[in-house]
Amino acid sequence: METQEVVGAPGKKKRNKKKITFITLAVLAAIAVLAFIFLNLYINRSIAQVEGEIELPKLRDDVTILTDDNGVPHINANNAHDLYMAQGYVQANSRMFQMEMSRRQASGTLSEVVGEASVEQDKYFRTLGLRRAAEASYDIYSDESKQVLQWFADGVNAYIDEATSSNSLPVEFTLMGAEPEEWTPIDSLTIGKYMAFDLGGHWERQAFNYYALNQFPQEKAYELFPAYPENKPTIIEEEEVDVAASFKDAVIPHAFNGSNNWVVSGDKTSSGMPLLANDPHLGLATPSIWYQMHLTSPDTNVSGVIFAGVPGIILGHNDSIAWGVTNTGPDVQQLYVEKQNPEEPHEFLYDGKWEEADVIDEPIEVKDSETIDYQVVETRHGPVISEFSNESAGGTVMSLRWTALEATTELEAILEINQASDWNEFEQGLEKFLVPAQNFVFAGKDGTIAYKANGNIPIYDKAEDALLPLEGWKKENEWEGYIPFDELPTVINPDKGFIATANNKIVGEEDYPYHISHVWAQPYRYERISEVLSAGESLTADDMKALQMDQTNLQAREFVPFFMEVLEGQDLTAEQNEALKLLSDWDYTDEKHAPQPLIFHRWMNEIEAILYDDELPNEIMELFGGKGQTTDELLRKGDESIWIQENGGLQEVLQTSLNNTLNQLRDEYGSTMDDWQWGAYHQVQFDHPLSEISPFLAFFFNRENPIPVGGSSVTPMAASYDAASGIVNHGASWRFVMDTAEAKSYQLVAPGQAGHFRSEWYHDQMDDWARGAYHVTKTEENDGMKLTLTPNR
């Protein structure tokens, strides 16, 4: 018996251990399953409701919302109050986290929820004062527009109250440990001001030019200027501002922010009615910067897109007209060098006298840290932006005058445009759209096509004045008002049968009495669009979609033959000759499967690296707006360029950069050039902002793999990319085509309509974006999932 007990005991213990292990694993598995179910239920409860019935306080009557197969809400209300309240509710229901982050970024309050990581960014936006400008703008809005803003805010707040009380806010708020605050009309206007910021105005290029003149001999510096000045400006003979230190934390809008648009007369179309196309080029991220909607009420039937957090439709069409925009890019920002009073640092010299600046308290609350006592100093010209990062420039600072910091009425213009029925009414609405200055194209069902470079564009005494910071103490350096509305560049029904813009130079200085800008986009997108439209007859909406997806590279068409001519007869390696042979056989299409665009674009990047990297610090390169245009001009000058001479001449620059390019590509993609593909490097991702925090969040918020795509920054299919990674981060954020003969439009909002990562409309248009597959949006007889908003009875 004793032997049996001794032998049997370990076996029993083993069986018990196995049993305990099994039970433990079963319990853990059950807990994991329950946690998974709970997590799914918790996360899913914040997906936007698109069916059923919801009571909405303050609503006056029932509102019907039909959500179509592409996630586009069609809102039908019996009055304006309910229409805009429902619009606010629907936007918040789908994009509340985006709206919250947008107003915080523009207002400079991200640190309240992010912590110390965003303090410098908050300082910058507090210094600019977009929210202060929004508050000033609100004061000049009409009572009717203020009502619309409040109705929209009421809808947003109805969602916030509902989601907070039911614990169904988007999961991003839980991850951030925050809840949205009450929405106000000022929040909507601040987001509008941020869009003016995103479309820039060239102050950073003035700072760059100032740096170049102080750093290099004048002739060498002037070669980097976007326009060679006839009356050469001189260095300001005062204490130099350290540009690199002063602006090292400045937030600079992406240089590629722009757009394509065009309108075609019925004389050149298959339907006999005008065609209109627009694709704004902005950041490509999740969720989209745009939210597509269709709004109907007894006096409104308008379809298109709007920024999340703003009422109305900013781009699109109604029953009678269609419109689109591109960035005009005028010189609407002016840096001023200001002399400080050595005894009173808040006094600045102007016209022989010391003037006291405004000092504005802007305390910055920081999550898990103490509040920062921050102050903004505003001279007569605007905020002092060279010291926001506490880098003192001694007795000399730089302030910024900018049209967007003034009181303006863009929302009022949008509301009028939404209800316009012809060009005259549309143009009347434009008179209130002041910032940012935009190239508007217009198509009417009466057959009219038109264009206007619209907005507040300053009048400079001399065009050269806009190239550099001006001396703020001299009265003669003030702007001389704005170009009169009736004298802004305008075209109506041109003989050639179309109007197109692509951020290109819109009018020659010799043909127009006012200065508009020194910094324009490279002309290749416009030239290709014009080339196609000029040759086209019986054009259709499908032709317009094809042109938006056109990948023809006119920069390569110009420079590849030129490069080959320069390198002809040189002692080239077999690999270099093979690359040049490939380029000589190229049709100049940036097609994703082709090796040639990979070689060409990387070659151009290497040329810029040779020309600039050793002489321009990274923080200065951030200020080098329009760099591509400058590089093109240096290459055209060839050996006459000082920058090229100092690097051994054009032949040496081209051969060295080509060699560097091929070495890199061989390391990355192997030695067989025929196997190289543009799309292996050039890919689109649409990153969610929280995905940068950890790979875990990236797994949930981002698509698993980026998509190889064609196009580039110089093709009509706009797809600008980060040179280090190849990831496409800027491009056509929305594509829109309209045949005014039809009661429908063709649209594409990538990556999708929804902000919730579990929604079917979260990333459903990513592949569509890459291949150019549009969806149809009708303004009549829509169907879809039905949600009814009802008054609180």
C-alpha positions in Angstrom: 0.0 0.0 0.0 2.8 2.4 0.9 4.4 1.6 -2.5 1.2 2.3 -4.3 0.7 5.6 -2.6 4.3 6.7 -3.3 4.0 5.7 -6.9 0.5 7.1 -7.4 0.9 10.5 -5.8 3.0 12.1 -8.5 0.6 10.9 -11.2 -2.3 12.4 -9.3 -0.4 15.6 -8.9 0.3 15.7 -12.6 -3.3 15.1 -13.4 -4.3 17.8 -11.0 -1.8 20.2 -12.5 -3.1 19.5 -16.0 -6.7 19.9 -14.8 -5.8 23.2 -13.1 -3.9 24.4 -16.2 -6.8 23.5 -18.4 -9.3 25.2 -16.1 -7.1 28.3 -15.9 -6.7 28.5 -19.7 -10.4 28.0 -20.1 -11.1 30.8 -17.7 -8.6 33.1 -19.4 -10.0 32.2 -22.8 -13.5 33.0 -21.5 -12.3 36.2 -20.0 -10.6 37.1 -23.3 -13.8 36.3 -25.3 -15.9 38.3 -22.9 -13.4 41.2 -23.0 -13.4 41.0 -26.8 -17.2 41.0 -26.9 -17.3 43.9 -24.4 -14.7 45.8 -26.3 -16.5 45.3 -29.6 -19.8 46.3 -28.1 -18.1 49.4 -26.5 -16.3 50.4 -29.7 -19.3 49.7 -32.0 -21.7 51.7 -29.9 -19.9 54.9 -31.2 -20.5 54.0 -34.9 -22.7 56.7 -36.4 -26.4 55.6 -36.4 -27.9 55.8 -39.9 -31.2 54.0 -39.4 -34.1 54.4 -37.1 -35.3 57.4 -35.1 -33.5 59.8 -32.8 -35.0 62.6 -30.7 -33.1 65.9 -31.1 -33.8 68.7 -28.6 -34.6 72.1 -30.2 -35.6 70.5 -33.5 -38.8 72.1 -34.9 -40.0 69.3 -37.3 -39.0 65.9 -38.5 -35.8 65.7 -40.6 -35.1 62.8 -42.9 -31.6 61.6 -43.6 -30.9 59.0 -46.3 -27.4 57.6 -46.2 -26.5 56.1 -49.6 -24.2 53.2 -50.4 -21.1 55.5 -50.3 -21.9 56.9 -46.8 -23.1 60.2 -48.2 -25.9 61.7 -46.0 -28.8 63.3 -47.9 -30.5 65.6 -45.4 -34.0 66.8 -46.1 -35.5 69.4 -43.7 -38.6 71.5 -43.8 -36.8 74.7 -42.7 -33.4 76.2 -42.5 -33.2 75.9 -38.7 -33.6 72.1 -38.8 -31.4 71.7 -41.9 -28.3 73.2 -40.3 -29.0 71.7 -36.9 -29.2 68.3 -38.6 -26.0 69.0 -40.5 -24.2 69.7 -37.3 -25.6 66.6 -35.7 -24.7 64.4 -38.6 -21.1 65.7 -38.9 -20.5 65.2 -35.2 -22.0 61.8 -35.3 -19.4 60.8 -37.9 -16.4 63.1 -37.3 -16.5 64.4 -33.7 -12.9 63.5 -32.8 -11.6 65.1 -36.0 -13.7 68.2 -35.3 -12.4 68.4 -31.7 -8.7 68.0 -32.8 -9.3 70.6 -35.6 -10.6 73.3 -33.4 -7.9 72.6 -30.8 -5.1 72.7 -33.3 -6.3 76.0 -34.8 -7.0 77.5 -31.4 -3.7 76.4 -29.9 -5.3 74.3 -27.1 -3.9 70.8 -28.0 -1.7 70.8 -24.9 -4.8 70.5 -22.8 -5.3 67.0 -24.0 -1.9 66.0 -25.4 0.4 67.4 -22.9 3.9 69.0 -23.2 4.5 67.5 -26.7 2.3 70.1 -28.3 3.3 73.2 -26.3 5.4 74.8 -29.0 2.7 74.2 -31.6 0.2 75.7 -29.3 2.4 78.7 -28.8 2.7 79.2 -32.5 -1.1 79.1 -33.2 -1.7 81.3 -30.1 0.8 83.8 -31.6 -0.9 83.8 -35.0 -4.2 84.3 -33.4 -6.6 82.4 -35.7 -9.2 82.2 -32.9 -8.8 85.9 -32.2 -9.4 86.5 -35.9 -12.5 84.3 -35.8 -13.9 86.2 -32.9 -13.4 89.5 -34.7 -15.0 88.0 -37.8 -18.1 86.8 -35.9 -18.8 90.4 -34.9 -19.3 91.5 -38.5 -21.5 88.6 -39.6 -25.1 89.3 -40.3 -27.7 88.1 -37.8 -28.9 85.5 -40.4 -25.4 84.0 -40.7 -25.0 84.0 -36.9 -28.2 82.1 -36.6 -26.9 79.4 -39.0 -23.7 79.1 -37.0 -25.7 78.7 -33.8 -28.1 76.2 -35.3 -25.2 74.1 -36.5 -23.6 74.3 -33.1 -26.8 73.3 -31.5 -26.8 70.1 -33.6 -23.1 69.3 -32.7 -23.9 69.9 -29.0 -27.0 67.6 -29.2 -24.7 64.8 -30.3 -22.0 65.6 -27.6 -24.7 65.5 -24.9 -26.2 62.3 -26.2 -22.8 60.5 -26.7 -21.4 61.7 -23.4 -24.5 60.6 -21.4 -24.6 57.2 -23.1 -20.9 56.7 -22.9 -20.7 56.3 -26.7 -18.1 58.9 -27.7 -15.5 57.7 -30.3 -12.8 55.5 -28.8 -10.2 58.1 -29.6 -11.5 60.3 -26.8 -11.0 57.4 -24.4 -7.4 56.9 -25.6 -6.8 60.6 -25.2 -8.5 60.7 -21.8 -10.6 63.6 -22.9 -14.2 64.7 -23.7 -15.3 67.3 -26.2 -16.3 70.6 -24.8 -19.4 72.6 -26.0 -19.3 73.6 -29.6 -19.6 77.3 -30.4 -20.0 79.4 -33.6 -16.4 80.6 -33.0 -15.1 77.0 -33.3 -16.6 76.8 -36.8 -15.1 80.1 -37.9 -11.7 79.1 -36.4 -11.6 76.0 -38.5 -12.3 78.2 -41.5 -9.4 80.4 -40.5 -7.2 77.4 -40.3 -7.9 76.5 -43.9 -6.7 80.0 -44.8 -3.5 79.1 -42.9 -3.2 75.8 -44.7 -3.2 77.5 -48.0 -0.4 79.9 -46.9 0.7 83.2 -48.2 4.5 83.0 -48.6 5.9 84.7 -45.4 8.2 81.7 -45.0 9.6 82.4 -48.5 10.3 86.0 -47.4 12.2 84.7 -44.4 14.1 82.3 -46.6 15.1 85.1 -49.0 16.2 87.3 -46.1 18.4 84.4 -44.9 19.8 83.9 -48.3 20.7 87.6 -48.7 22.4 87.6 -45.4 24.2 84.3 -45.9 25.4 84.4 -49.5 26.8 86.9 -52.0 23.9 88.8 -53.6 24.0 87.3 -57.1 24.1 83.8 -55.6 21.2 84.6 -53.3 19.2 86.1 -56.0 19.3 82.9 -58.0 17.2 81.3 -55.2 14.6 84.0 -55.4 11.3 83.0 -57.1 11.6 86.0 -59.3 14.8 87.9 -60.2 14.2 91.4 -59.0 14.6 94.3 -61.5 15.2 96.8 -58.7 17.3 94.6 -56.5 16.3 94.8 -52.8 19.1 95.2 -50.4 19.8 93.7 -47.0 18.1 95.7 -44.2 20.9 97.4 -42.4 19.8 96.6 -38.9 20.6 94.0 -36.4 20.1 90.7 -38.2 17.2 88.4 -37.1 18.4 84.8 -36.7 15.9 83.2 -39.0 16.9 79.6 -38.3 16.5 80.0 -34.5 13.5 82.3 -34.6 11.3 80.0 -36.8 12.6 76.6 -35.9 9.3 75.6 -34.4 7.0 77.4 -36.8 4.3 75.3 -38.4 4.7 75.6 -42.2 1.9 74.5 -44.5 2.8 71.8 -47.0 4.4 73.4 -50.1 2.2 71.3 -52.4 -1.2 72.5 -51.0 -3.0 73.6 -54.1 -5.5 72.2 -56.6 -6.6 71.6 -60.2 -9.8 72.9 -61.7 -11.3 73.6 -65.1 -14.6 74.3 -66.8 -15.5 73.5 -70.4 -18.0 75.3 -72.6 -20.9 73.4 -74.1 -19.4 74.1 -77.5 -16.8 71.5 -76.7 -18.9 68.9 -74.9 -21.0 65.9 -76.0 -24.0 67.1 -74.0 -23.8 70.6 -75.3 -23.7 71.8 -71.7 -20.7 72.9 -69.6 -18.5 70.5 -67.8 -16.7 71.3 -64.5 -14.0 69.4 -62.7 -12.1 70.2 -59.4 -9.6 68.2 -57.3 -8.2 70.2 -54.3 -4.7 69.1 -53.3 -4.4 68.9 -49.5 -3.1 66.4 -46.9 -4.1 62.8 -47.5 -5.0 61.3 -44.1 -7.7 59.5 -42.1 -10.3 60.8 -41.8 -10.5 62.9 -45.0 -10.3 66.6 -44.6 -13.6 66.8 -46.5 -17.1 65.5 -45.6 -19.5 65.0 -48.5 -23.2 65.9 -47.9 -26.4 66.8 -49.7 -28.6 69.4 -48.1 -32.2 70.0 -49.1 -34.9 72.3 -47.7 -37.7 74.4 -49.3 -35.0 77.0 -50.6 -31.9 74.8 -50.8 -30.7 71.9 -52.8 -26.9 71.8 -52.7 -24.5 68.9 -52.9 -20.7 68.7 -52.4 -18.2 68.8 -49.6 -17.5 70.9 -46.5 -14.8 70.8 -43.8 -15.9 68.8 -40.7 -17.1 71.4 -38.2 -18.4 74.0 -40.7 -22.0 74.5 -42.0 -23.0 74.7 -45.6 -21.3 73.3 -48.8 -18.1 75.0 -49.8 -17.5 73.1 -53.1 -20.0 71.4 -55.3 -23.2 72.3 -57.1 -26.9 73.0 -56.7 -29.8 72.8 -59.2 -28.5 75.6 -61.4 -24.7 76.0 -61.0 -21.5 74.2 -60.2 -18.2 75.6 -58.9 -14.7 74.6 -57.8 -11.5 76.3 -56.5 -7.8 76.2 -56.6 -5.4 78.2 -54.5 -4.5 81.5 -56.1 -1.3 81.7 -54.0 -1.0 85.6 -53.8 1.4 87.4 -51.6 -1.1 88.0 -48.7 1.5 87.6 -45.9 4.1 90.2 -45.2 6.9 90.1 -42.7 7.9 93.3 -41.1 11.2 93.9 -39.3 10.4 95.8 -36.2 12.7 98.0 -34.1 12.1 97.5 -30.4 12.6 100.4 -27.9 15.6 99.3 -25.8 14.0 100.7 -22.7 10.4 99.5 -23.4 10.4 96.1 -25.1 6.7 96.4 -26.0 7.2 99.6 -27.9 8.1 99.7 -31.6 9.3 102.4 -33.9 6.9 103.7 -36.5 7.1 107.0 -38.5 9.7 108.5 -36.1 7.7 107.6 -32.9 7.6 104.7 -30.4 4.2 103.0 -30.6 3.0 100.7 -27.8 2.1 97.2 -29.0 -0.8 95.2 -27.7 0.1 92.5 -25.2 -2.3 89.7 -25.1 -2.4 87.1 -22.3 -2.7 83.6 -23.8 -2.3 81.1 -20.9 -1.6 77.6 -22.1 -3.0 74.8 -20.0 -0.9 71.7 -20.2 -2.2 68.2 -19.4 -0.4 66.8 -16.3 1.7 69.9 -15.9 1.5 73.5 -14.9 -0.2 76.2 -16.9 2.2 78.3 -19.0 1.9 82.1 -18.7 2.2 83.0 -22.4 1.9 86.4 -23.9 1.5 87.5 -27.5 2.8 90.8 -28.7 1.0 92.5 -31.6 2.4 95.5 -33.4 0.4 97.7 -35.8 1.3 95.1 -38.5 0.4 92.0 -36.6 1.8 89.4 -34.1 5.5 89.2 -33.5 6.2 85.7 -34.8 10.0 85.6 -34.6 10.0 85.1 -30.8 7.1 82.7 -30.1 9.7 80.0 -29.3 11.3 82.3 -26.8 14.4 82.8 -29.0 15.1 86.5 -28.4 16.4 88.4 -31.4 17.6 91.4 -29.3 16.4 94.7 -30.5 15.0 93.5 -33.8 12.0 91.2 -34.3 9.7 90.2 -37.1 5.9 90.6 -37.1 3.4 89.3 -39.6 0.7 91.1 -41.4 -1.8 88.6 -43.0 -5.2 89.1 -44.6 -6.6 86.1 -42.7 -6.0 87.7 -39.3 -8.5 90.4 -40.2 -12.3 90.1 -39.8 -13.7 88.4 -42.8 -17.0 86.7 -43.8 -16.4 83.5 -45.8 -19.3 81.5 -44.3 -21.7 84.2 -45.3 -20.3 83.9 -48.8 -20.7 80.2 -48.8 -24.4 80.4 -47.7 -25.1 82.8 -50.6 -23.2 80.7 -53.1 -25.2 77.7 -52.1 -28.4 79.3 -53.2 -27.1 81.2 -56.3 -28.8 80.5 -59.6 -26.5 82.2 -62.1 -23.1 83.9 -62.5 -24.3 87.3 -61.3 -25.6 85.9 -58.0 -22.6 83.7 -57.6 -20.2 86.6 -58.1 -22.2 88.7 -55.6 -21.6 86.0 -53.1 -17.9 86.0 -53.9 -17.6 89.6 -52.8 -17.8 88.3 -49.2 -15.3 85.5 -49.7 -12.1 87.3 -48.7 -9.6 84.7 -47.4 -8.0 82.6 -48.6 -7.8 84.1 -52.1 -9.0 81.4 -54.5 -9.3 80.8 -58.2 -13.1 80.1 -58.6 -14.3 78.4 -61.8 -18.1 78.4 -62.5 -20.5 76.5 -64.7 -24.2 77.4 -65.1 -27.0 75.5 -66.7 -27.6 78.6 -68.7 -24.4 77.8 -70.5 -22.1 80.3 -68.8 -18.6 79.4 -67.8 -16.5 81.9 -65.8 -13.5 82.4 -63.6 -12.4 84.8 -60.9 -9.3 85.1 -58.8 -11.1 86.1 -55.7 -10.3 87.5 -52.3 -8.3 90.1 -50.5 -5.0 90.6 -52.5 -2.8 93.4 -51.2 -1.6 96.2 -53.4 2.2 96.7 -53.3 3.9 99.8 -54.5 6.6 97.7 -56.1 6.4 94.0 -56.8 9.9 93.6 -55.3 8.5 94.6 -51.9 6.9 91.2 -51.5 10.2 89.3 -51.9 11.6 90.3 -48.5 10.6 91.5 -45.0 9.9 95.2 -45.0 11.1 97.8 -42.6 8.2 98.2 -40.2 9.2 101.7 -39.0 8.7 103.2 -42.5 5.2 104.5 -43.3 5.8 104.0 -47.1 6.0 100.2 -46.6 2.3 99.9 -45.7 0.0 98.0 -48.0 -2.0 100.3 -50.2 -5.3 98.5 -49.6 -6.6 95.6 -51.7 -7.1 95.1 -55.4 -10.7 96.3 -56.0 -13.2 93.5 -56.4 -14.2 94.6 -59.9 -10.5 94.6 -61.0 -9.7 91.1 -59.9 -8.7 88.8 -62.8 -12.0 87.6 -64.3 -12.8 85.6 -67.5 -16.3 84.9 -68.8 -17.1 82.6 -71.8 -13.7 82.8 -73.5 -13.4 82.0 -77.2 -11.1 79.0 -76.6 -14.0 77.2 -74.9 -12.4 76.4 -71.5 -10.8 77.9 -68.4 -8.3 76.0 -66.3 -6.1 76.7 -63.3 -3.5 74.6 -61.4 -1.9 77.2 -59.1 0.1 78.4 -62.1 0.9 82.0 -62.9 -2.5 83.4 -63.8 -1.6 86.7 -65.6 1.6 88.3 -66.8 2.8 91.4 -65.0 2.9 93.3 -68.3 -0.8 92.5 -68.8 -2.1 93.4 -65.4 -1.6 96.5 -63.3 -1.3 94.8 -59.9 1.2 92.4 -58.4 -0.3 89.1 -57.3 2.5 86.7 -56.4 6.1 85.8 -56.9 5.6 82.1 -56.0 3.7 79.9 -58.4 3.4 76.2 -58.8 5.5 74.6 -61.5 3.5 75.0 -64.7 3.4 71.3 -65.8 0.0 70.4 -64.4 -1.7 73.4 -66.1 0.1 72.8 -69.4 -1.0 69.2 -69.6 -4.6 70.1 -68.7 -4.6 72.8 -71.3 -3.0 70.5 -73.9 -5.8 68.0 -73.4 -8.7 70.5 -73.3 -7.4 72.4 -76.3 -7.4 69.3 -78.4 -10.7 67.9 -77.1 -14.1 67.9 -78.8 -17.4 66.3 -77.7 -15.9 66.0 -74.2 -17.7 64.0 -71.6 -17.7 63.6 -67.8 -15.6 60.4 -68.4 -13.0 62.5 -70.2 -12.8 64.8 -67.2 -12.3 61.9 -64.9 -9.6 60.5 -67.1 -7.9 63.9 -67.1 -8.0 64.1 -63.3 -6.2 60.7 -63.4 -3.7 61.7 -66.1 -0.1 60.8 -65.2 1.7 62.6 -68.0 4.9 64.2 -66.7 5.7 67.4 -68.7 8.7 68.2 -66.5 10.3 64.9 -67.6 9.3 65.7 -71.2 11.3 68.9 -70.9 14.3 67.8 -68.9 15.1 64.2 -69.9 16.1 65.1 -73.5 18.1 68.1 -72.0 19.9 65.9 -69.5 20.8 63.3 -72.2 22.1 66.1 -74.4 24.4 67.3 -71.6 25.6 63.8 -70.8 26.1 62.8 -74.5 29.7 61.8 -75.2 30.7 61.6 -71.5 32.5 58.7 -70.0 29.5 56.9 -68.5 29.2 53.6 -66.8 27.2 50.7 -68.3 24.6 51.2 -65.6 24.3 54.9 -66.3 23.9 54.2 -70.1 21.3 51.6 -69.3 19.3 54.1 -67.3 19.5 56.7 -70.0 18.4 54.2 -72.6 15.4 53.4 -70.4 14.6 57.1 -70.1 15.0 57.7 -73.8 12.3 55.0 -74.5 9.9 56.5 -71.9 6.5 57.9 -72.9 6.8 60.4 -69.9 3.9 58.8 -68.0 4.4 58.3 -64.2 2.8 54.9 -64.4 3.2 52.8 -61.2 4.7 49.7 -62.9 7.3 51.6 -64.9 11.0 52.0 -63.8 11.5 55.4 -65.6 9.5 57.6 -63.2 11.3 56.0 -60.3 14.7 56.9 -61.9 13.6 60.4 -63.0 12.1 61.6 -59.7 14.8 60.1 -57.5 17.4 61.7 -59.9 15.7 65.1 -59.4 15.8 64.6 -55.6 19.5 63.9 -55.8 20.1 67.0 -57.9 18.5 69.1 -55.2 20.6 67.3 -52.5 23.8 68.2 -54.3 22.8 71.8 -54.9 21.4 72.6 -51.4 22.2 70.1 -48.7 25.6 71.4 -47.8 24.7 75.1 -47.8 21.1 75.2 -46.5 20.3 73.8 -43.0 17.2 71.6 -42.5 15.3 74.3 -40.6 16.0 76.8 -43.5 14.9 74.2 -46.1 11.5 74.1 -44.4 11.1 77.8 -45.4 12.2 77.2 -49.0 8.7 77.4 -50.6 8.6 76.8 -54.3 11.9 75.0 -54.3 11.0 72.9 -57.3 10.4 76.0 -59.4 13.8 77.4 -58.4 15.6 74.1 -59.2 14.1 74.0 -62.6 15.4 77.6 -63.3 18.9 76.7 -62.1 18.9 73.7 -64.4 17.8 75.8 -67.3 20.6 78.3 -66.6 23.0 75.4 -66.5 26.7 76.4 -66.2 25.6 80.1 -65.9 24.2 79.3 -62.5 26.5 80.0 -59.6 24.9 77.1 -57.6 25.7 74.7 -60.5 29.2 76.2 -61.1 30.2 75.7 -57.5 29.3 72.1 -57.8 31.5 71.4 -60.8 29.2 72.4 -63.6 26.0 71.0 -65.0 27.6 67.8 -66.5 29.2 67.0 -63.1 26.0 67.7 -61.2 24.0 65.5 -63.5 26.4 62.6 -63.6 27.1 62.6 -59.9 23.4 62.8 -59.0 22.6 60.0 -61.5 25.3 57.8 -60.1 24.0 58.4 -56.5 20.5 57.7 -57.7 21.4 54.4 -59.3 23.4 53.2 -56.3 20.5 53.9 -54.0 18.0 52.2 -56.3 20.2 49.1 -56.8 20.5 48.7 -53.0 16.7 49.0 -52.6 15.3 47.2 -55.6 18.1 45.0 -57.0 20.3 45.3 -60.0 17.7 44.5 -62.8 16.4 47.9 -63.8 13.5 46.5 -65.8 12.1 45.1 -62.6 12.2 48.5 -60.8 8.7 50.1 -60.4 7.6 53.6 -59.4 4.8 52.1 -57.3 7.3 50.1 -55.2 8.4 53.4 -53.7 5.5 55.7 -54.5 2.6 54.5 -52.3 -0.4 56.0 -50.5 -1.3 55.2 -46.9 -3.8 57.8 -45.5 -2.4 57.7 -41.9 -4.6 58.3 -38.9 -3.1 60.9 -36.6 -3.1 58.5 -33.6 -1.3 55.8 -35.6 2.0 57.6 -35.0 1.8 56.9 -31.3 2.3 53.1 -31.5 2.2 50.2 -34.0 -0.7 48.8 -31.9 -2.9 51.9 -32.8 -1.6 51.9 -36.4 -2.9 48.3 -36.7 -6.4 49.5 -35.9 -6.5 52.9 -37.5 -4.4 52.5 -40.7 -4.9 50.2 -43.7 -2.6 47.2 -43.3 -0.5 47.9 -46.4 0.0 51.1 -48.5 -1.2 51.1 -52.1 1.2 51.6 -55.0 0.1 54.5 -57.1 1.2 56.5 -60.2 1.2 60.2 -60.8 3.4 62.7 -58.9 3.5 66.4 -57.9 3.9 67.5 -61.5 1.1 65.4 -63.1 -2.6 66.2 -63.3 -3.1 63.1 -61.1 -1.5 64.9 -58.1 0.3 62.6 -55.7 3.1 64.4 -53.8 5.2 62.3 -51.6 7.7 62.3 -48.8 11.2 61.9 -50.4 12.5 59.8 -47.5 9.8 57.1 -47.5 8.0 57.5 -50.8 4.7 57.7 -49.0 2.2 59.9 -50.9 0.9 62.4 -48.3 -0.6 65.2 -50.4 -2.8 65.0 -53.4 -6.4 65.1 -54.6 -8.3 65.1 -51.3 -11.6 65.2 -53.2 -12.3 64.6 -56.9 -15.4 66.1 -58.4 -16.8 66.1 -62.0 -20.1 67.6 -63.1 -22.0 67.6 -66.4 -24.5 70.4 -65.9 -26.8 68.6 -68.3 -27.4 66.1 -65.4 -28.9 66.2 -61.9 -26.0 64.2 -60.5 -22.2 64.5 -60.0 -19.2 62.2 -59.8 -17.3 62.4 -56.6 -14.6 60.7 -54.7 -13.7 61.4 -51.0 -10.7 59.3 -49.9 -10.2 57.4 -47.8 -13.9 57.4 -47.0 -16.7 59.2 -45.4 -16.6 57.8 -41.9 -14.3 58.7 -39.0 -14.9 55.4 -37.1 -12.5 52.6 -37.9 -15.2 49.9 -37.7 -17.5 51.7 -40.1 -18.0 50.2 -43.6 -17.2 53.7 -45.0 -13.9 54.2 -43.1 -11.5 53.2 -45.9 -13.8 52.0 -48.6 -12.6 54.7 -51.1 -8.9 54.1 -50.8 -8.6 51.7 -53.7 -11.1 53.9 -55.6 -8.7 56.9 -55.1 -5.8 54.9 -56.5 -7.6 53.6 -59.6 -9.9 56.6 -60.2 -13.3 55.0 -59.5 -15.9 57.7 -58.8 -19.3 57.3 -57.2 -22.5 59.0 -58.4 -24.3 61.4 -56.1 -27.8 62.4 -57.2 -29.7 65.5 -56.1 -33.1 64.0 -56.9 -34.9 60.7 -56.0 -32.3 59.3 -53.6 -32.7 56.2 -51.6 -30.6 54.6 -48.8 -30.7 53.8 -45.1 -33.2 56.1 -43.5 -32.7 57.9 -40.2 -35.4 60.3 -38.9 -34.6 63.1 -36.5 -37.6 64.1 -34.5 -38.3 67.0 -32.1 -38.2 66.2 -28.4 -41.9 65.7 -27.9 
